[in-house]
Amino acid sequence: MRKVQVVPYQKDWPDAFYRERENIQQILGEQCIRVSHIGSTAIPEMAAKPVIDILVEVVDINETDQYNDLFAKLEYIACGENGIPGRRFFMKGVDDRTHHIHTFQTGDPHIFRHLAFRDYLIHHAEDASRYMKQKQVLAQLYPYNINQYIKGKDGFIKELEKKALAWYKNRSC
């Protein structure tokens, strides 16, 4: 059973992302448009579950499936859409996960949502701190129940996503 652990920010998380980005780009080649570090490990000084979340934007999401064997050679497990239509999800490790890859076709609104959330928290320390504290409390309350941990964050994440999307759109004007 996977334990829910929220650990202090690790300075090596960006390097772990960059190493995997190179591997992903090599596998996908011209299919790959952009590879971004997302999630809490992408936010400086944010305590997080020690899993590097990676957002991959591709030309054609349906073409992604042909690369499953190459990802498997890097110890990734292909999980299909895994609950989000139009996504291809990969995880590295099962109980001791180290990376998640969230792959979307260019133009998918989930790309913007993830990037806006990350950037909003980088630029809004008070909300980032509140989010970090909530994650730490939930990890203590539900150390062996990832579903309750996720459910406990859901309302706050939705609140932050609304703020992030409004902030990001206003920032772009």
Buried (B, 14 or more C-beta within 10 A) or exposed (E): EEEBEBEEBBEEBBEBBEEBBEBBBEBBEEBBBEBBBBBBBBBEEBBBBBBBBBBBBBEEBEEBEEBBEBBEEBEBBBBEEEEEEEBBBBBBBEEEBEBBBBBBBEEBEBBBBBBBBBBBBBEBEEBBBBBBEBBBEBBEEBBEBBEBBEEBBEEBBEEBBEBBBEBBEEEEE
